[in-house]
Amino acid sequence: MGSDSVGQFEQMVLTAILSLRDDAYGVSIHQKVQQLAAPRDVSLGAVYVTLDRLEDKGMVRSWLTEPTPERGGRAKRCYQLEALGERALQESAATARRIWETVQEALGGRRPKWNPVRPK
């Protein structure tokens, strides 16, 4: 694994940003990560700490929107993947796929008793 490798929680945060596209901001990212991490509970604080760390690593960038009346005149911080973040996520997904295929093969093609929880 290179220095660009990311942990599982970082993978979930990157995946959330990727899937939310133009709607990726703190609260929506937290909701998506909560779905991906189910049944584990995820705190909003953990998501914000991870977003800061990913930004420090150059994997995501963020910016503030114009303040909106719906938000009581507050701005919203939006997030977007940088090329480095996309690459790290693709590598993580490829590794996860190899692990899953190896597990299936080792179980002789039968379905494992556990099943990865699919987000609703």
Short mmCIF file of the C-alpha atoms (twelve columns), coordinates in Angstrom:
data_MODEL
# 
_entry.id   MODEL 
# 
loop_
_atom_site.group_PDB 
_atom_site.id 
_atom_site.type_symbol 
_atom_site.label_atom_id 
_atom_site.label_alt_id 
_atom_site.label_comp_id 
_atom_site.label_asym_id 
_atom_site.label_seq_id 
_atom_site.Cartn_x 
_atom_site.Cartn_y 
_atom_site.Cartn_z 
_atom_site.pdbx_PDB_model_num 
ATOM 1   C CA . MET A 1   0.000   0.000   0.000  1 
ATOM 2   C CA . GLY A 2   1.332   3.395   -0.951 1 
ATOM 3   C CA . SER A 3   1.247   6.547   1.127  1 
ATOM 4   C CA . ASP A 4   -2.018  7.339   -0.643 1 
ATOM 5   C CA . SER A 5   -3.821  4.410   0.981  1 
ATOM 6   C CA . VAL A 6   -6.895  5.207   3.039  1 
ATOM 7   C CA . GLY A 7   -8.552  3.473   5.966  1 
ATOM 8   C CA . GLN A 8   -12.032 1.986   5.869  1 
ATOM 9   C CA . PHE A 9   -13.729 5.000   7.449  1 
ATOM 10  C CA . GLU A 10  -11.960 7.349   5.016  1 
ATOM 11  C CA . GLN A 11  -13.150 5.077   2.174  1 
ATOM 12  C CA . MET A 12  -16.737 5.481   3.356  1 
ATOM 13  C CA . VAL A 13  -16.396 9.277   3.527  1 
ATOM 14  C CA . LEU A 14  -14.834 9.409   0.038  1 
ATOM 15  C CA . THR A 15  -17.579 7.106   -1.298 1 
ATOM 16  C CA . ALA A 16  -20.253 9.358   0.220  1 
ATOM 17  C CA . ILE A 17  -18.750 12.467  -1.417 1 
ATOM 18  C CA . LEU A 18  -18.500 10.665  -4.774 1 
ATOM 19  C CA . SER A 19  -22.099 9.440   -4.673 1 
ATOM 20  C CA . LEU A 20  -23.608 12.725  -3.445 1 
ATOM 21  C CA . ARG A 21  -21.950 14.769  -6.223 1 
ATOM 22  C CA . ASP A 22  -23.161 18.391  -5.940 1 
ATOM 23  C CA . ASP A 23  -25.008 17.661  -2.713 1 
ATOM 24  C CA . ALA A 24  -21.914 16.705  -0.671 1 
ATOM 25  C CA . TYR A 25  -21.779 18.764  2.515  1 
ATOM 26  C CA . GLY A 26  -21.300 17.816  6.178  1 
ATOM 27  C CA . VAL A 27  -24.801 16.641  7.096  1 
ATOM 28  C CA . SER A 28  -25.534 14.805  3.818  1 
ATOM 29  C CA . ILE A 29  -22.101 13.121  3.919  1 
ATOM 30  C CA . HIS A 30  -22.793 12.020  7.509  1 
ATOM 31  C CA . GLN A 31  -26.170 10.522  6.483  1 
ATOM 32  C CA . LYS A 32  -24.592 8.591   3.594  1 
ATOM 33  C CA . VAL A 33  -21.696 7.330   5.753  1 
ATOM 34  C CA . GLN A 34  -24.254 6.230   8.363  1 
ATOM 35  C CA . GLN A 35  -25.960 4.100   5.662  1 
ATOM 36  C CA . LEU A 36  -22.630 2.629   4.529  1 
ATOM 37  C CA . ALA A 37  -21.499 1.862   8.093  1 
ATOM 38  C CA . ALA A 38  -24.812 0.313   9.221  1 
ATOM 39  C CA . PRO A 39  -25.459 -1.106  11.726 1 
ATOM 40  C CA . ARG A 40  -22.557 0.796   13.355 1 
ATOM 41  C CA . ASP A 41  -23.349 4.275   14.570 1 
ATOM 42  C CA . VAL A 42  -21.272 7.149   13.197 1 
ATOM 43  C CA . SER A 43  -20.924 10.547  14.851 1 
ATOM 44  C CA . LEU A 44  -21.057 13.778  12.866 1 
ATOM 45  C CA . GLY A 45  -17.831 14.813  14.626 1 
ATOM 46  C CA . ALA A 46  -15.986 11.746  13.307 1 
ATOM 47  C CA . VAL A 47  -17.080 12.657  9.776  1 
ATOM 48  C CA . TYR A 48  -15.842 16.261  10.125 1 
ATOM 49  C CA . VAL A 49  -12.472 15.153  11.561 1 
ATOM 50  C CA . THR A 50  -12.082 12.733  8.630  1 
ATOM 51  C CA . LEU A 51  -13.074 15.393  6.073  1 
ATOM 52  C CA . ASP A 52  -10.374 17.699  7.491  1 
ATOM 53  C CA . ARG A 53  -7.801  14.894  7.348  1 
ATOM 54  C CA . LEU A 54  -8.732  14.012  3.750  1 
ATOM 55  C CA . GLU A 55  -8.446  17.676  2.795  1 
ATOM 56  C CA . ASP A 56  -4.993  17.865  4.450  1 
ATOM 57  C CA . LYS A 57  -3.967  14.796  2.390  1 
ATOM 58  C CA . GLY A 58  -5.117  16.550  -0.822 1 
ATOM 59  C CA . MET A 59  -7.852  13.968  -1.486 1 
ATOM 60  C CA . VAL A 60  -10.805 16.343  -1.188 1 
ATOM 61  C CA . ARG A 61  -11.334 20.054  -1.486 1 
ATOM 62  C CA . SER A 62  -13.988 22.166  0.157  1 
ATOM 63  C CA . TRP A 63  -15.490 25.604  -0.236 1 
ATOM 64  C CA . LEU A 64  -18.209 27.669  1.388  1 
ATOM 65  C CA . THR A 65  -21.448 28.403  -0.462 1 
ATOM 66  C CA . GLU A 66  -23.206 31.738  -0.334 1 
ATOM 67  C CA . PRO A 67  -25.248 32.109  2.868  1 
ATOM 68  C CA . THR A 68  -28.861 31.033  2.333  1 
ATOM 69  C CA . PRO A 69  -32.043 32.205  4.081  1 
ATOM 70  C CA . GLU A 70  -33.099 28.540  4.669  1 
ATOM 71  C CA . ARG A 71  -29.943 28.088  6.735  1 
ATOM 72  C CA . GLY A 72  -30.572 31.212  8.792  1 
ATOM 73  C CA . GLY A 73  -28.066 33.180  6.752  1 
ATOM 74  C CA . ARG A 74  -25.315 30.598  7.226  1 
ATOM 75  C CA . ALA A 75  -23.048 29.279  4.483  1 
ATOM 76  C CA . LYS A 76  -22.647 25.563  3.776  1 
ATOM 77  C CA . ARG A 77  -19.260 23.827  3.318  1 
ATOM 78  C CA . CYS A 78  -19.324 21.657  0.190  1 
ATOM 79  C CA . TYR A 79  -16.858 18.886  -0.616 1 
ATOM 80  C CA . GLN A 80  -15.536 17.374  -3.837 1 
ATOM 81  C CA . LEU A 81  -13.055 14.589  -4.567 1 
ATOM 82  C CA . GLU A 82  -9.683  15.550  -5.989 1 
ATOM 83  C CA . ALA A 83  -7.909  13.224  -8.457 1 
ATOM 84  C CA . LEU A 84  -5.828  11.786  -5.594 1 
ATOM 85  C CA . GLY A 85  -8.989  10.928  -3.636 1 
ATOM 86  C CA . GLU A 86  -10.598 9.282   -6.664 1 
ATOM 87  C CA . ARG A 87  -7.477  7.199   -7.255 1 
ATOM 88  C CA . ALA A 88  -7.285  6.120   -3.582 1 
ATOM 89  C CA . LEU A 89  -10.962 5.148   -3.688 1 
ATOM 90  C CA . GLN A 90  -10.542 3.137   -6.909 1 
ATOM 91  C CA . GLU A 91  -7.570  1.267   -5.409 1 
ATOM 92  C CA . SER A 92  -9.541  0.564   -2.210 1 
ATOM 93  C CA . ALA A 93  -12.528 -0.696  -4.217 1 
ATOM 94  C CA . ALA A 94  -10.289 -2.978  -6.287 1 
ATOM 95  C CA . THR A 95  -8.737  -4.404  -3.097 1 
ATOM 96  C CA . ALA A 96  -12.183 -4.936  -1.542 1 
ATOM 97  C CA . ARG A 97  -13.317 -6.734  -4.720 1 
ATOM 98  C CA . ARG A 98  -10.274 -9.069  -4.598 1 
ATOM 99  C CA . ILE A 99  -10.940 -9.816  -0.918 1 
ATOM 100 C CA . TRP A 100 -14.643 -10.536 -1.606 1 
ATOM 101 C CA . GLU A 101 -13.823 -12.818 -4.571 1 
ATOM 102 C CA . THR A 102 -11.222 -14.704 -2.494 1 
ATOM 103 C CA . VAL A 103 -13.709 -15.174 0.360  1 
ATOM 104 C CA . GLN A 104 -16.344 -16.523 -2.052 1 
ATOM 105 C CA . GLU A 105 -13.799 -18.854 -3.675 1 
ATOM 106 C CA . ALA A 106 -12.556 -20.109 -0.288 1 
ATOM 107 C CA . LEU A 107 -16.137 -20.890 0.709  1 
ATOM 108 C CA . GLY A 108 -16.476 -23.038 -2.413 1 
ATOM 109 C CA . GLY A 109 -18.819 -20.692 -4.211 1 
ATOM 110 C CA . ARG A 110 -21.488 -21.044 -1.547 1 
ATOM 111 C CA . ARG A 111 -22.945 -17.864 -0.157 1 
ATOM 112 C CA . PRO A 112 -21.329 -16.849 3.103  1 
ATOM 113 C CA . LYS A 113 -23.617 -16.992 6.145  1 
ATOM 114 C CA . TRP A 114 -23.090 -13.247 6.597  1 
ATOM 115 C CA . ASN A 115 -24.050 -10.841 3.904  1 
ATOM 116 C CA . PRO A 116 -22.646 -7.342  3.467  1 
ATOM 117 C CA . VAL A 117 -25.440 -4.976  4.430  1 
ATOM 118 C CA . ARG A 118 -26.637 -3.031  1.422  1 
ATOM 119 C CA . PRO A 119 -27.549 0.611   2.034  1 
ATOM 120 C CA . LYS A 120 -31.244 1.258   1.532  1 
# 
